[in-house]
Amino acid sequence: MAVSKDDINGLKTKLLDARTALVTMLGESDKQKQEGCRTTVKNLTNETISLFSTLTEKAKGTNAEGKLKELKDAWDIFRNTRDNEVIPNFFAGKVAEAKAVGGGIQKERFAKISSMVDELIGLT
């Protein structure tokens, strides 16, 4: 069973929705809305982890297998920085630091991830 365009588009949607929720959170002053965004990011992250597992299984032995592993590795770095630096700094009141990382290296990483997703779509 191979990975389909629909599979990759589903992954792309989850990645984009989580990034959008994070950016929204960083610009939000209402604490309740901030928490809502954090919950959205967490839920989408759990769904993405599960989806990566499914896609990895489907991609075994195909052209997409190596690219999917590279994508997952890049996303893990992005996710770890987001979850261990950006979000904790934001909720600790270090908003400028959170925004600097979120709009700097994380923005670059997300652009790379998006490009990798598009490459994967081309392989399916």
KOLTI-939309 format. One record per atom (N, C-alpha, C, O): x, y, z; residue in three letters. Coordinates in steps of 0.1 Angstrom, whole numbers, plus 5000, padded with zeros to 4 digits. Example, Ala and Ser with C-alpha at 12.3 -4.5 7.8 and 13.67 -1.06 7.14 Angstrom:
513249435078ALA/512349555078ALA/513249675078ALA/514249675085ALA/512849785071SER/513749895071SER/512950005079SER/513450115080SER/
REM end
This chain:
500949885000MET/500050005000MET/500950125000MET/501850145009MET/500750214990ALA/501550334989ALA/500950454995ALA/499650454998ALA/501750554998VAL/501250685003VAL/500550754991VAL/501050764980VAL/499350814994SER/498650884984SER/498751034985SER/499251084996SER/498351104975LYS/498351254975LYS/497451304987LYS/497751394994LYS/496351234988ASP/495351264999ASP/496051255013ASP/495851335022ASP/496851145015ASP/497551125027ASP/498451245030ASP/498451295041ASP/499251285020ILE/500251395022ILE/499551525024ILE/499951615031ILE/498451545016ASN/497651675018ASN/497051675032ASN/496951785038ASN/496651565037GLY/496151555051GLY/497251605061GLY/496951675071GLY/498451555059LEU/499551585067LEU/499851735066LEU/500051805076LEU/499851785054LYS/500151925051LYS/499152015059LYS/499452115065LYS/497851975058THR/496752055065THR/497052055080THR/496952165086THR/497351945086LYS/497651945101LYS/498852025104LYS/498752105114LYS/499852025096LEU/501052105099LEU/500752255098LEU/501152335106LEU/500052285087LEU/499652425086LEU/498652475097LEU/498852585102LEU/497752395100ASP/496752435111ASP/497452455124ASP/497152545132ASP/498452365127ALA/499152385140ALA/500052505140ALA/500152575150ALA/500652535128ARG/501452655127ARG/500552785128ARG/500952875135ARG/499452775122THR/498552895123THR/498052915137THR/497953025142THR/497752805144ALA/497252815158ALA/498452875167ALA/498152955176ALA/499652835164LEU/500752895172LEU/500953045169LEU/501153115179LEU/500953075157VAL/501153225153VAL/499953305159VAL/500253415164VAL/498753255159THR/497653315165THR/497853335180THR/497553445185THR/498353235186MET/498553235201MET/499553345204MET/499353425213MET/500653355196LEU/501753455199LEU/501253595197LEU/501753685203LEU/500153615190GLY/499553745188GLY/498353775197GLY/497753885196GLY/498053685205GLU/496753695213GLU/497053745227GLU/498053695233GLU/496253835232SER/496453885245SER/495453825255SER/495753825267SER/494353765250ASP/493353705259ASP/493853565264ASP/494153475255ASP/494053545277LYS/494553425282LYS/493853305278LYS/494353195275LYS/492453315278GLN/491653195275GLN/491853155260GLN/491953035257GLN/491953255251LYS/492253225237LYS/493653165235LYS/493853085227LYS/494553215243GLN/495953165243GLN/495953015246GLN/496552935239GLN/495252985257GLU/495152845261GLU/494452755250GLU/494752645248GLU/493452815244GLY/492752745233GLY/493652715222GLY/493652605216GLY/494452805218CYS/495452785208CYS/496452685212CYS/496852595204CYS/496952685224ARG/497852585229ARG/497252445228ARG/497952355224ARG/496052435232THR/495352305231THR/495252255217THR/495452145214THR/494852345208THR/494752315194THR/496152265188THR/496152165181THR/497252335192VAL/498552295188VAL/498852155193VAL/499352065186VAL/498552125206LYS/498851995212LYS/498051885205LYS/498551785202LYS/496751915203ASN/495951805197ASN/496351775182ASN/496451665178ASN/496651885175LEU/497151865161LEU/498551795161LEU/498751715152LEU/499351825171THR/500651755172THR/500451605174THR/501151525168THR/499551565183ASN/499251425185ASN/498751355173ASN/499151245170ASN/497851425166GLU/497351375153GLU/498451355143GLU/498451255135GLU/499351455142THR/500451445133THR/501351335136THR/501851265127THR/501651315148ILE/502551205152ILE/501951065148ILE/502650985142ILE/500651055150SER/499950935146SER/499950915131SER/500150805125SER/499751025124LEU/499751025109LEU/501050995103LEU/501150915094LEU/502151045109PHE/503551015105PHE/503750865106PHE/504350795097PHE/503250805117SER/503450655119SER/502750575108SER/503250485103SER/501450615105THR/500750555095THR/501350565081THR/501550475073THR/501850685078LEU/502450715065LEU/503750645064LEU/504050595053LEU/504550635074THR/505850565074THR/505550415071THR/506350355063THR/504550355076GLU/504150215073GLU/503750205059GLU/504250105052GLU/502950295054LYS/502550295040LYS/503650315030LYS/503650255019LYS/504650395034ALA/505750425025ALA/506850325024ALA/507750335015ALA/506850225032LYS/507950125032LYS/508150065018LYS/507150025012LYS/509350075013GLY/509750025000GLY/509350104988GLY/509450064977GLY/508950234991THR/508550314980THR/509550434979THR/510350454987THR/509450514968ASN/510250634966ASN/510050734977ASN/510950814980ASN/508850734983ALA/508450834993ALA/509150795007ALA/509150885016ALA/509550675009GLU/510050635022GLU/511150725028GLU/511050775039GLU/512250745020GLY/513350835024GLY/512950975027GLY/513351035037GLY/512151035018LYS/511651175019LYS/510851185031LYS/510851295038LYS/509951085034LEU/509151095045LEU/509951095058LEU/509551165068LEU/510951015059LYS/511851015070LYS/512551145072LYS/512651195083LYS/513051205061GLU/513651345062GLU/512651445067GLU/513051525076GLU/511451435062LEU/510451525066LEU/510151515081LEU/510051615089LEU/509951395086LYS/509751365100LYS/510851415109LYS/510651475119LYS/512051395104ASP/513251445112ASP/513251595113ASP/513451655124ASP/512951665102ALA/512851815102ALA/511751855111ALA/511851955118ALA/510551795110TRP/509451825118TRP/509751805133TRP/509251885142TRP/510451695136ASP/510751675150ASP/511651785156ASP/511351825168ASP/512551835149ILE/513351955153ILE/512452075155ILE/512552145165ILE/511652095145PHE/510652215146PHE/509752195158PHE/509652295166PHE/509252085160ARG/508252055171ARG/508952065185ARG/508452135194ARG/510152015186ASN/510852025199ASN/511152165203ASN/511052205214ASN/511652245193THR/511852385196THR/510552455199THR/510552535209THR/509552435192ARG/508252495195ARG/507752455209ARG/507352545217ARG/507852325212ASP/507252285225ASP/508152305237ASP/507652315248ASP/509452315235ASN/510452335246ASN/510952475247ASN/511552505258ASN/510752565237GLU/511252695238GLU/510152805236GLU/509852885244GLU/509552795224VAL/508552905220VAL/507352905229VAL/507153015235VAL/506652795231ILE/505452795239ILE/505852825254ILE/505152905260ILE/506852755260PRO/507152785274PRO/507552935276PRO/507152995286PRO/508352985267ASN/508753125268ASN/507553215268ASN/507453315275ASN/506653195258PHE/505453275257PHE/504653275270PHE/504253385275PHE/504453155276PHE/503553155288PHE/504353195300PHE/503753215311PHE/505653205299ALA/506453265310ALA/506553415309ALA/507253475317ALA/505853475300GLY/505953615298GLY/507053665290GLY/507253785288GLY/507853575284LYS/508953615275LYS/508453615261LYS/508953545252LYS/507553705258VAL/506853705245VAL/507853745234VAL/507753685223VAL/508653845237ALA/509653885226ALA/510553775222ALA/510853755210ALA/511053695232GLU/511853585229GLU/511153475221GLU/511653425211GLU/509853445225ALA/509053345218ALA/508853395204ALA/508953315195ALA/508553515202LYS/508253565189LYS/509553575180LYS/509453545168LYS/510653595186ALA/511953605179ALA/512253465173ALA/512653455162ALA/512153365182VAL/512353225177VAL/511253175167VAL/511553115157VAL/510053205171GLY/508953165162GLY/508953235148GLY/508553165138GLY/509353355148GLY/509453425135GLY/510753425128GLY/510953475117GLY/511753365135GLY/513153355129GLY/513353215124GLY/512953175114GLY/514153135132ILE/514552995128ILE/513352905126ILE/513352825117ILE/512352925134GLN/511152835132GLN/510452865119GLN/509952775112GLN/510352995115LYS/509753025102LYS/510552965091LYS/509952915081LYS/511852975092GLU/512752905082GLU/512552755081GLU/512452695070GLU/512452695093ARG/512252555094ARG/510952515088ARG/510852415080ARG/509852595091PHE/508552555085PHE/508552575070PHE/507852495063PHE/509252675065ALA/509352685050ALA/509952565044ALA/509552515034ALA/511052515051LYS/511752395046LYS/510752275046LYS/510752195037LYS/510052255057ILE/509052145059ILE/508052155048ILE/507652055042ILE/507452275046SER/506452295035SER/506952245022SER/506252185014SER/508252285019SER/508852245006SER/509052095005SER/508752034995SER/509352035016MET/509551885016MET/508151815014MET/508151715007MET/507151875020VAL/505851815018VAL/505451825003VAL/504951724998VAL/505651934997ASP/505351954983ASP/506151854974ASP/505651804965ASP/507451824978GLU/508251724971GLU/507551594972GLU/507551514963GLU/507151564984LEU/506451434987LEU/505251414978LEU/504951304973LEU/504451524977ILE/503251524969ILE/503651484954ILE/502951414948ILE/504751534950GLY/505251504936GLY/505651364935GLY/505651314923GLY/505951294945LEU/506351154945LEU/505251054945LEU/505350934942LEU/504051104949THR/502851014951THR/502051014938THR/500950944938THR/
REM end
